[in-house]
Amino acid sequence: MERIKLHLAPDIEVQFTDRELALRKIEEWAGKSTRHPQVVFGPEGCGKTAWLRQSAVLLKELGFHVIYVDVLHRHFQAHTDVKEVARRLAEAAAEAVGRAEIKLATLAIDLAKLLIARRRRKIAVLVDDVFQAIGLDKAAIYVKGLLGLIEYPPQSVDAIVVVVATSEGVTRREIGRHRWADLTPIWNMPKEGFKQLYEQIPGEKPPFEDVWRITGGNPEVLASLYKADWDVERVIKVIIKSKKLGEFIASLDEVEKKLLDRAVEDPDSLIVREGIPLLEKLVNLNLVVDELYPRDPWFWAGEMPPEKDPELGIGKDVAWQTPLHREAVKKALRHA
């Protein structure tokens, strides 16, 4: 399979690496179609976009007509011989900010229907970062539209694959209230695959084991560290500022602060009645992932986190998105 190139940072282009199990999941869905839209969720920056873009190439090689849209960044790929598809996506991407995102999201469904009507028998629709662009209030309806593409295609098809990626816990909860999609988790990169990515970064850098303990295998955190000249404290300060952790902690009462202090060491400690409201706040801030699925490959789109890893902030049911997110909360608590 052709491996795509990706920009880890403006001055670094890397080759897509690893994610063998996640790509195998795409092959599995391609073989028997997706019965429902697959809403794949995981930590911010864990590599969902890279996986989807590589999956678009894989599906093309498997004979699919593929529409991939990264709605938030107004990026698209059209692997099909129907030239109208690429033309209309390009026109939508060129629209003004605000209109372009909505048009791209809508066109992903409309153009898939067009391909089916043109008697293309194997169709794949991959949609990235759509919910943040269209709004939470439209998330469930959008997923229902994708489900309609599977259940009521204009013509019969041999196979159809529909995948949507998100990192937003609040959106996942909204979609989970309905039965219009399968929620499928994905995690940060496994250690060996992450090492292959780390080795593609030129120049002097900290030892791999140190970088692994800081990032937990998250490519975006790796890129942030590189851009900050490997200054961990600088990146922590960026997380504190971007997540407004000072204001967040100031809004907590003393009981919640004690719960948060415990959660820094053991995220599973939030799975108690008094901890659930705080857990929901942390999920909404994209600081933790809750309801981690059983460590069985059937549930996951690719590699799974360990059953428990206190060093990386991973519990059985709850995990910090990365060790750096946990460190940012710890630092903000200390200065509250």
N, C-alpha and C positions, 0 to 999 in steps of 0.2 A: 504494500500500500504506500502511496505517495505521502510523505510526512510534510505537513505544512510548516511554514516559517512564521514566527510570531515575534512581536516587539515586546521584550521584557521591560525595556527602558528605551528612551528615544535613541540611544547610541548602541543598543545591544539587540541583535536579532538572534533568536534561538530556534532550534528545531523542536517541534512537538515531541515530547518524550513520555514514555510509559503509558499509563492509563489503559493497560491491556485488557483488564477486566471490564472497564467501562465501555471500551470499543466492542468487546465481545457481547455486551448487553445490547448494543445497537444492532449487531448481527442477529442476535436472538429475536429482537423485535422485528427486524426486516424479514426474518424467515416466516413469522406467523402473524404479522401485523400487530399494532397496538389496539387492544379492545377499547380502551379509553385513552384520552390524552395523558401522556406521562408528564406530570409536573415534578421536575427534578429540583430539589432544594438542597442547599448546603451552605457552609460558611462563605462570607464575602471573600472574594479573591482566591477561592480554592481551585479555580481552573475550569469552571463550568463553560465559560465562553470558548476557551481553547478546545475543550472537548467537543463542543457542538460544531465548531468550525472544522475540526478534523473529522467529525462524524459526517458532515456534509460531503466531504471528499470520499469517505468510505462508502456511503450510500450511493454516490454517483458511480463508483466502481462496481457496485452490486447491481447496477442497471436501473436505479431509481431516478426519476425526475425530482430534483431537490430544490426547495425554496427555503433559504435561511435568511432570517432578518434579525438583526440586533437593533431593536427598536430605539432604545435610549441613545445609541451612538449613531443612528441613521446609516447603518451599514447593512449590506445585503450581499447574498450570493444566489445566483440562479443557474443551476446545472440542468439545463434542458435545451432541447432543440426548438422549442417554441419561443421565438425571439421576442414576441410581445411581452412575455413575462419580465425579462430583464429591462425592457424599455419602460414599462409602467412602474417598476420598482425604482428605477433611476429617476423618473419624473417625481415620484413621491418623496424620495430622499432629498431632492433639491428644493422642496417646499420650505416655507418659513418654519422656524422652530416652534413647536406646538402643533402645527398642522401636519408636519412631516411624520411625526411619531404615530399619530392616530391613523394616518393613511397607510403607513407601512404595516401596522398591526392588522388593519382591515384587509389589505391586499394579500397578506399571507394566506388568508382563508379564501378570498375571492379568486385568486390566481390558481390556487390548488384545485378549486372547482372547475376553472377553465381548462386546466390540464386534463382533468378527468373527462370533461365534456369532449376534449379533443382526442379521447381514447388512448391516453397514456395510462398504462396498466399498473405501474408501480410509482407511488407518490410518497414523498417525504416532506413534512413541514416542520422546520426547526425554528423556534421563536425564543429570543433571548431578551431579558430585561424589559419585558412588555408591561408588567403590572405597575412598575414605578412610573412608567410613561403615561399609561391610560387612566391610572387612579384605582384605588382599592374598590370603589363603588362599582366599577365596571369589570373587575377581575373575574368574578364568577360567571357573568354573562359571556365574557370572552371565551372562557373555557367551555361553556355550553355550546358556543358557536363552533369551536374546534371539534367537540363531540359530534355535532350534527354533520360535520364533514366525514366522519368515520361511519356514522350510522345511516346517513341518507345521502350518499354520493350521487351526483347526476347520472353516472353510468357505473356499471359494475367494474371492480378493479381486482387485480391479483394480490396486491399488498398495499397497505398504507401505514405510514409511521408518523406519529405526531408527538413532538417533544417540546415542552416549555421549561425554561430554566429560571429559577428565582432564588434570591438569598433572603427574601423578606419573610420573617416569621409571621407577621400579622396577616399578610396576604395568604400564606399557606393555611392559616386557621380559617379564613373566610372561605377559601375553596373547599377545605375539608368538611365544612358544614353540609355540602351537597355531595351527590354521588356521581359527579360528572367527570371525574379524573382520578387517576391513581397517583398518590403522592409517593415519590421515590427519592430516598436520600442519596447524596453523594458526599464524600468527605475530602479533606485535604489529601495531598499526594502521599503515597506510601514512601517509606524511607529510601529505598533503593532508587526508585524513579526520581525522587526529589534530588538525590545526589547527582544523577545524570544532568538535571537542570542546573544545579549549583556549579557543576564542572564546566558548563558552557560560559560562565561569567569570567571574563578575562581579568588580569591584574591581581594584586594582593587582596586577600580576603581572610576573614577569620576561619579557623578550623571548621570543617563540616559539622562535627558534633555540636559545636557551640551554636552554629546557625540553625541546626535542626531543633535544638532545645528552645530557641527563641521563636522560631516560625511555626513549628509543628507541621511543616510540610506545606505551608501556604505560599503559593507563588507570588501573590501580590505583596505580602509582607517581605518576601525576599527582595522583590524589586524596590520596595520602599527603603529597605536597609541599604541596598546598593546606592540608591540616589542620595541617601543621607551619609555617604562615605562610611557605612557600617556603624554609625553612631546610634546605638540602641535608645539612649535617653531622648535623642531628638525625635525619633519615631514615636516613642511613647507620648511625648508632649503633643505631637500632631493628633494622635488618637484621642487624648484627653480633650483637646480643643475641638476637634471635629464632631465628637460625640457629646460635647457639652457636659462632661462628666462632673465638673465642679458644681454646675447648677443642678444636675440630677441628684447628686449626693446631698446637696443642701435641701432638696425637697423631701428627703427621707426622714422619718422619725428615728428615735434611738433604737427601737426594736428592729427596724428594717436595717439600720446600719450594722447592728450586731449580726443579723442574718447574712448580710452581704460580706462581712468580714469572715464568717465561717465558710461561705460559698467560695471565697478566693482559694481556700485550701481544699474544699470538697464541694463541687457544684451539686452533687446529689443531695446535699443537706437542705436544698430548697424544696425537695419533694416532701413537704409537710404542709398541713393546712395553713399555717400562718406564713409560709414562705411562697405560696402560689402567686399572690399579687405581685410580689417583688420579681419572681421568675418571669411573669408576663411582661413586666417593664423591661427587663434585661433582654428578652426576646425581641421586643419592639425596637430596642436600640441596636439590634444586631450585635449584641455582645456575647450571647450564649445561644446554643441550639438545644432545644428541649425535645423530649419524646424521641430520644435516639432509638432506632429500631433494633430488634434482636440481631446479633452478629451472625446472620445467616445470609449468604450471597443472594438468595432468592429475593430478599427485600431491597437490596442495594443496587444502585447504578454504578457498579465498580467496586473499588477497594473500600473496605470497612475500617472504621477506627478500632483500636483495641478495646477489649471488654472494659478495661479501666487502666488509666495511666495518669497517676497523680502529678507526675513531672510535667506533662503536657496539658494538665487541666481537663482531662477527659474522665467523666464518670460513667456509670452504667446507663443512666437515663438522661443526664444533662452534661454538656461539655462547653467550656469556653471556646469561642470560635478559633482562637489561637492563643498560645501562651502570652503573646504580647498584649492581647486584649485584657487578659487577666492581670498582667503587670500594670497596665494603665489604670485599671480600677483600684488595684492595691495602692498605687501612688496617689491617686486622687483621694482615696479614703484617708491616707496618712496626712494629707494636707487639708482635710476638711475642717 
